[in-house]
Amino acid sequence: MIISVIKEIKPYENRVAATPTTAGELVRRGHTVLVERGAGLGSYFSDAAYEAVGAVIVEKEEAWSRGELIYKVKEIFPEEYQYIDDQKIIFTYIHSNAHLDQTEYLLSSGCTSIAYEDVIAEDGTFPLLSPMSELAGKGGFLAALHFSQSVHGGQGILLNNVCGVESPVVTIIGAGVSGMGAAELAGNLGNRVQILEVNTRAMEAAAKRLPYNVELLYSNRANLEKCLKNSDVIINCILWDKTRKDHLIYREDLKLMKPGALIVDVACDDHGAIETCRSTNHAEPVYTEEGILHYAVDNIPSAFAKTASETLANATIPYAAAIAGKGVRQALKDHAGLRRGLTTYQGKLTLKETADKYGIPFTDPNQLVETF
């Protein structure tokens, strides 16, 4: 199969779907790997490094036109719609329920699209989302460390245990992959860390991994209010259902917080779990609402592009190799987890969450593969 590694066009997006190492693995399996010129430069992978493993460097038009499997990181942008038709297999983060225009185009094109974020493993986890979630959580804490500095608009607090002064308080909402990433750094730097979680099993697992200065609290309104009042930083690490109209933290709640405190929304759901949050970017990452500094960059892992690209490519290559080696139909038949990530197929919407949100007819991918 001809696999095209595409250069991302989203501003401040420096990741690449395949590293030279993983591109070489695909070449060794007998596939043709086309890499758009400069695709890896943001992650410090040169064109020469790809050529050294047998990949072919091509210009944008050739990468899109010849590629059968389009291997990306970010969603498809309007400037890229022209390259997609019913012969293309799109494999990337799609987030179809957040991008209606993109979803409508994928359907109208007749292409096959598979979303990283919806692929599941046998144990019910999300293997292509987890690596980026960990980096987002850790990066969210590092952003808090940066923007808590007075020279960057914060209170002038060092998020670290310093002899003779009170330890800062960091509250993390959610003990999932991103929450654990944030807690690992915040806890090991000696902060007083509070994690709010509703899943008791997740709490028990977190308690075994994290240091003594991390307190696990059941997430209810009373505990949330206590955390709002005593925290220097609140890091939200839970995704909020986009169909919900309520919030976890309301605008009015910000008045309970310390003046100058910081909210980091790793999930960056606009007006989601945190009513006052809206997505920002690396050029303009923060803003202030009700006297509280907010950081809600929507692609935190891009700040650590080389690490992010390596971990993402390592996670996605077994699935990319299966699609390329077996053909997309057989791969979908053989792998239930990959099938869960199927978003569109020949004009049919196969992701229920998106169908429910927009009222688009849904085709069950499990039933669909029976027709192959």
DAKATA-V360055 format. One line per field, one symbol per residue. psi: psi as a letter, one per 20 degrees, with the letter a starting at -180 (. if undefined). Layout:
psi = ???
This chain:
psi = qoppoqpqippjojrqhprhghghghghjjqpoppppjhihhjkoqhhhghhjirpprrgghgghhpgoooagrrpqhiihhipaiiqoporpglhiingggghghghhjrppppgiipqrhjjrnhihghhgghggghgghgghgiiqhijjaikpomqoppiqppqppppopkbghghgghggggijjqoppppqiohghggghhhhqrhjpppqpnrgghghghhhiqhppopkqqppiiqirrgorghhhiirppjrpponhhlopldhohjqqparhhmhqrppkjpppplpjmghhhlgggggghghhhhhhgghgghhiqhghghhhohhhhhipgqoljppjohghghgjkppppohhhghii.
